[in-house]
């Protein structure tokens, strides 16, 4: 099992609980996702602006090459999901100590994520 942490950043903190519930429902329907937990994060200061966010932890049950493909599909599906979510600024994927914007998450990142212990 591989744990993947994502961070959904919103422009406003309106209805974050509802958005977290929607995210959890939508992500749990993806074939590669075994478990998902989504919860609003505390407000944080990002430069001069205050951002609202939802932290998401996914468990993907795959191994080896299948895991790389599952991660790639997950990233693609999350990019598509982003168009349905209102007020969403960006989505980030945690890879070790790095938080990578999903738009820049490429095949090499998928491989690294699949190989992480």
N, C-alpha and C positions, 0 to 999 in steps of 0.2 A: 504494500500500500504506500502511496506517495501523498504527502500532504502539500497542498498548494495554498499559499496565502495571497489574497488579492485585496485591493483597496479601491473602493469606488468613491470618488470625490465629487461632491455636489456643490453647486453655487450657493444654495440656501439650505437651511436646516429644517425646512417645512416638511412634515410628515416622514421623517427618516425611519420611524418604526414601521410605517406602512411600506416604504420603499424596501426596507430590509426583508420584510415578509415576502414581498413580490420577488425580490432577487432570490431568496431561498427557494421559493416555489419553482421559479423558472430554471434555476441552475440544477435543482434536483431532478428535473425531467431529462437532462442530458444523459445520454447513454453511458458515457465514460465516468460519470460522477456516482460514487457509492454513497457518500454522505456530504452534507453541506450545512454550514452554520453561518448565518449572517446577522450582524448586530451593529447598531449605530455606534460610532466612536465618539469620544469626547471632542468637543470643539478644540481646534488647535490654531495657532497663529502661523500662517504661511506667508512670510514676508510681512506685508502690511495688511493683508486681507485675512479674514477669518474664514476657514473652510469647514464644511460639514462633510462627514464621510461615513461609509459603512465598511467595516472590515468583514471579509469573507474567508472562511477556511473550507477547502474542499478536500475530500479524500478520493483519490483515483486508484482503482484496483486494476493494475496492469503491470507487466514486467518487461524488461528488455526493450526490444524494438517496438513492441506494442505500446509501451508507455510513451515513447517519443511521439508516436502517431496520435495517441490519445490526447497528449498535451497540445499538440498542434491543432487538433480538431477543437479542443476546448477553447483555445485562444481565438480561433476563427469564429466559433459560435458566440463567444462573449462580445467580439467586435460587432457582430450582427445584432445582438441584444442591446447594445449601446444605443442604437437608433430608436428603440422603443422606450427608453428611459428618459423621462423629462428632467430637465435641470441638471443633468449629469455633465460634469466638466471633463473628467478623465477617469481611466481605470489603470491601475498599476499592478504589476505582478512582482512579488518579492522573490528575489533570487539571491540567497545568501544575505549579505549585508546591503545589497543593491535593491532599489525599488525602481523597476523599469516600466515606463509608460507602455501600455499594451500596443500602441501603434508602432513602437520600435522593437517589440518582442518578435524575434525572428527564429529561424530554424535552429541556429546555434544555441540560442537561449532555451529553446524547447529541449534540446539534447542535454544541456547543462542541468536543467531542472529535473529531467528524467534520471540523471546520474547522481544527483545529490543524495547523500546518505539519509 
